[in-house]
Amino acid sequence: MQSSGRDSVLVTGGTGLVGSHLVELLVEKGFAVTCLVREPDRLRWLAGQQVDLAKGDCLEPGSLRTAVQNKSILIHVAGLTKARHPRDYYEVNHVGTRNLLAACSQYNPGLQKFILVSSLAAIGPSPDGRPLTDRDPAGPVSDYGRSKLLAEEETLRYRDRFPVVILRPSAVYGPRDTDMYELFRWAARGLTLEIAGGERYIKPCFVKDLAEALYLAAVRQVASGSIYFIAEDRAYSWQEFRQALLATGGVKARNLTVPYAIAYFIGYLQEAAGLITGKPSITSRQKVLEAAQKYWTCDCSKSERELGFASRYTLAEGLEVTWKWYREKGWL
């Protein structure tokens, strides 16, 4: 499906990992894309893209009016995945979403669709390994997850004013990523880390698959308030993930098993370093807590049934593309 050429889309977070891949796909499909940016002179991955820019910040409600006006679709990708202080998650992920929704309601009440990029962390891990559905009660285990859940609740409050759709991707990885990149960096150095306590399972999400799912959410007619899990529809154990990581990268690495208490302390030290340097680390006590959960699994059948989404990349294929990109860009 291509855009009719009349569809105008506002994307927040377009300079980041998910947003930049989404923008590329939307432009390819023929949409007129505008990106909300805080610093127009720092476009990162947007540089060279055929998009319009709207200067604004989700934390500054007064800056949103012009950006949201006359847009058919708004895809809210912007958010924090790591922070120096837990309150930062709530300010950006929750309050920022609330401000954006309020601006749409006031200045663009005819909006055709508002799409929120949430996270599997909003509902939390599966307690027993059964893939979670959108009917399961939420049980986030971190401030990141709780802030995303609050963003979802804000979004659902508008479901009768204009159509809203929520996507919950699992662990996103791929070219341009700086979070899971740490796994690649350490593997290239000959080391992988594992928290003691038995095998753990995840359903990974390659970034290009997530971009495709967001595109489908934009063009498909679905019920307002619909929630979809986005991931490769297969759970991988840590050992399977590790083996695929090493094999696709052509590297060998020693696997170091770390007791939870030590991993938690490392997270504390990384938090302290972040406070000193002013740069949040992907490793924190809460991230360690998330990593220690046994099952991060979700049921993707609804997204396949209603959106027509199915992941195109297996874990091995996604990892191979990602290794290649990191090396070409000199990150490894």
C-alpha positions in Angstrom: 0.0 0.0 0.0 1.3 3.4 -1.0 0.1 6.8 0.4 -2.4 8.6 -1.7 0.0 11.6 -1.6 -2.5 13.6 0.5 -1.5 12.0 3.9 0.5 14.3 6.1 2.2 12.6 9.0 3.9 14.2 12.0 6.6 12.0 13.6 8.1 12.7 17.0 11.5 11.2 17.8 12.5 11.2 14.1 16.2 11.7 14.9 16.4 8.5 17.0 16.6 4.8 16.3 13.0 3.9 15.6 11.9 7.3 14.3 14.6 7.6 11.7 13.8 4.1 10.2 10.1 5.0 10.3 10.7 8.3 8.5 12.7 6.6 5.7 9.8 4.1 5.2 7.1 6.7 5.2 8.9 8.9 2.7 9.4 5.8 0.5 5.7 5.1 0.7 4.8 8.6 -0.5 3.7 10.3 2.7 4.3 14.0 3.4 6.4 13.7 6.6 7.0 16.4 9.1 9.4 15.8 12.0 9.1 17.5 15.4 12.6 18.4 16.4 14.0 20.3 19.4 17.2 21.3 17.6 16.9 21.7 13.8 20.7 21.9 13.5 21.2 18.5 15.0 19.2 16.2 12.7 21.4 13.1 13.1 19.9 10.3 11.0 17.4 12.7 9.4 20.0 14.6 7.6 19.3 14.4 3.9 15.8 13.1 4.2 13.0 14.7 2.2 11.0 15.9 5.3 9.7 19.1 6.7 10.9 20.2 10.2 8.8 21.7 13.0 10.7 23.1 15.9 9.1 22.1 19.1 9.4 20.0 22.3 6.7 17.8 23.8 7.6 19.2 27.2 6.8 22.7 26.0 3.0 22.7 25.1 3.2 26.2 23.5 5.6 24.9 20.9 3.2 22.2 19.6 0.4 24.1 18.0 1.9 24.7 14.6 3.4 21.2 14.4 0.2 19.3 15.0 -2.1 21.4 12.8 -3.3 20.0 9.5 -1.8 16.6 10.0 -3.7 13.5 9.1 -1.7 11.1 11.3 0.6 11.6 14.3 3.1 8.9 15.3 4.6 9.5 18.7 7.9 7.7 18.8 9.9 10.1 21.1 10.7 8.9 24.6 13.4 8.0 27.1 14.9 4.5 27.3 17.5 5.5 29.8 17.7 8.3 32.4 19.8 9.8 35.1 16.8 10.1 37.5 13.6 8.0 37.5 11.5 11.2 37.4 12.9 11.9 33.9 11.0 8.9 32.5 7.7 10.3 33.8 8.4 13.8 32.6 9.3 12.7 29.0 7.3 9.5 28.5 4.2 10.4 30.4 3.9 14.2 30.6 5.3 14.6 27.0 2.6 12.3 25.7 -0.1 14.1 27.6 1.0 17.5 26.2 1.0 16.1 22.7 -2.5 14.6 23.0 -3.9 17.8 24.5 -2.4 19.8 21.6 -4.0 17.5 19.0 -7.3 17.8 20.8 -7.2 21.6 20.8 -5.6 22.4 17.5 -6.3 19.3 15.3 -9.6 17.7 16.6 -10.0 16.1 13.1 -6.9 14.0 13.5 -7.4 10.8 11.6 -5.1 8.7 13.9 -2.7 9.0 16.8 -0.2 6.2 17.2 1.8 5.7 20.3 5.0 3.7 20.5 4.9 2.2 23.9 6.9 -0.9 25.1 6.5 -4.4 26.3 7.9 -3.0 29.5 4.5 -1.2 30.1 2.8 -4.5 30.8 5.9 -6.2 32.3 7.3 -9.7 32.1 5.2 -12.8 31.9 5.0 -14.5 35.3 4.8 -18.0 33.9 6.2 -17.9 30.4 2.8 -17.7 28.7 3.0 -15.0 26.0 1.1 -12.0 27.3 -1.9 -10.5 25.4 -3.5 -7.0 25.6 -6.1 -8.5 27.9 -3.6 -9.3 30.7 -3.2 -7.0 33.6 -0.2 -4.7 33.6 2.7 -5.3 36.0 5.7 -3.1 35.0 8.8 -3.7 37.1 10.6 -0.4 36.4 10.0 3.3 36.2 10.5 3.1 32.5 7.7 0.6 32.2 5.5 2.5 34.5 6.0 5.7 32.6 5.1 4.0 29.4 2.0 2.5 31.0 0.9 6.0 32.1 1.5 7.2 28.5 -0.8 4.5 27.3 -3.5 5.5 29.8 -3.3 9.1 28.7 -3.6 8.0 25.1 -6.7 5.8 25.8 -8.5 8.7 27.4 -8.7 10.2 23.9 -10.0 7.2 22.1 -13.5 8.7 21.7 -12.1 12.1 20.4 -10.0 10.7 17.6 -8.7 7.2 16.7 -5.7 6.0 18.8 -3.5 3.0 18.4 -0.8 1.7 20.7 2.1 -0.5 19.7 4.2 -2.4 22.3 7.5 -3.5 20.8 9.7 -5.8 22.7 13.5 -5.4 22.9 14.3 -3.3 19.8 17.7 -3.7 18.1 19.3 -2.8 14.8 21.4 -0.3 12.9 21.8 3.1 14.8 20.9 1.5 18.1 23.0 2.7 21.1 21.4 0.6 23.8 21.7 -3.1 22.8 24.9 -2.0 21.0 26.7 -2.6 24.2 26.1 -6.3 23.8 27.7 -6.2 20.4 30.6 -4.1 21.7 31.4 -6.4 24.6 31.0 -9.5 22.4 33.5 -8.0 19.9 35.9 -7.6 22.8 35.5 -11.3 23.7 33.0 -11.2 26.6 29.3 -11.7 27.2 27.6 -11.3 30.6 24.7 -13.3 32.1 22.9 -12.8 35.4 22.9 -16.0 37.5 19.5 -17.6 38.2 18.7 -19.8 35.2 17.7 -19.4 31.6 15.8 -16.4 30.5 13.7 -15.8 27.4 12.9 -12.8 25.1 11.2 -12.1 21.9 13.4 -9.6 20.0 12.2 -6.9 17.7 14.3 -5.8 14.7 13.9 -2.0 14.1 12.9 -2.3 10.4 10.1 -4.7 11.5 8.9 -2.1 14.0 8.9 0.6 11.3 6.8 -1.7 9.1 4.4 -2.3 11.9 4.0 1.4 12.5 3.3 2.0 8.8 0.7 -0.7 8.8 -0.9 0.8 11.9 -1.1 4.1 10.0 -2.8 2.7 6.9 -5.0 -0.1 8.3 -8.5 0.6 9.7 -8.6 -0.8 13.3 -10.7 0.0 16.3 -9.7 3.1 18.3 -7.9 2.0 21.5 -6.4 -1.1 19.9 -3.1 -2.3 21.4 -0.6 -4.5 19.5 2.6 -6.4 20.5 5.4 -6.2 18.0 8.2 -8.7 17.9 9.6 -11.6 16.1 7.1 -14.3 17.0 9.6 -16.6 18.6 11.1 -16.7 22.0 14.8 -17.1 22.3 16.7 -18.2 25.4 19.7 -16.2 26.4 22.0 -19.0 25.2 20.3 -19.1 21.8 20.5 -15.3 21.6 24.2 -15.4 22.6 25.1 -18.1 20.1 23.4 -16.2 17.3 25.1 -13.0 18.3 28.6 -14.6 18.2 27.9 -16.6 15.0 26.6 -13.7 13.0 29.4 -11.5 14.2 32.1 -14.1 13.6 33.5 -13.6 17.1 34.3 -15.8 20.1 33.6 -14.7 23.6 33.8 -15.9 27.1 30.4 -16.0 28.9 30.7 -14.6 32.5 27.8 -15.4 34.9 27.3 -12.7 37.5 25.3 -13.1 40.7 22.3 -10.8 40.8 23.7 -8.8 43.8 26.9 -8.0 41.9 25.0 -7.0 38.8 22.8 -4.8 40.9 25.8 -3.1 42.4 27.3 -2.6 38.9 24.1 -0.9 38.0 24.4 1.4 41.0 28.0 2.3 40.0 26.9 3.1 36.5 24.1 5.3 37.8 26.6 7.2 40.0 28.9 7.6 37.0 25.9 9.0 35.0 25.2 11.6 37.6 28.8 12.7 37.5 29.2 12.8 33.7 25.6 14.0 33.0 25.2 11.1 30.6 22.7 8.3 31.6 24.0 4.7 31.2 22.0 1.9 29.7 23.1 -0.2 32.8 21.3 0.8 36.0 19.7 -1.0 38.9 16.3 -0.9 37.2 17.7 -2.2 33.9 19.4 -5.1 35.8 16.0 -5.8 37.5 14.4 -5.9 34.0 17.1 -8.2 32.7 16.7 -10.6 35.6 13.1 -11.4 34.7 12.7 -14.8 33.3 10.1 -14.3 30.6 9.7 -11.3 28.3 7.3 -12.9 26.0 4.2 -11.6 24.2 1.4 -12.8 21.9 1.8 -11.2 18.4 -1.2 -13.0 16.8 -3.5 -9.9 17.1 -1.0 -7.7 15.2 -0.8 -10.4 12.5 -4.6 -10.8 12.3 -5.6 -7.1 12.4 -2.5 -5.2 11.0 -1.2 -7.9 8.7 2.1 -7.7 10.5 4.6 -10.5 10.5 8.3 -10.0 11.2 10.4 -10.2 8.1 13.7 -10.7 9.9 14.7 -13.6 12.0 17.1 -13.0 14.8 20.1 -14.2 12.8 19.2 -12.0 9.9 18.7 -8.9 12.0 21.9 -9.5 14.0 23.9 -10.0 10.7 22.6 -6.7 9.3 23.3 -4.9 12.6 26.9 -6.2 12.9 27.6 -5.1 9.3 26.3 -1.6 10.0 28.3 -1.1 13.2 31.4 -2.2 11.5 30.8 0.0 8.4 30.3 3.0 10.6 33.4 2.2 12.7 31.5 1.6 15.9 33.2 -1.7 16.3 
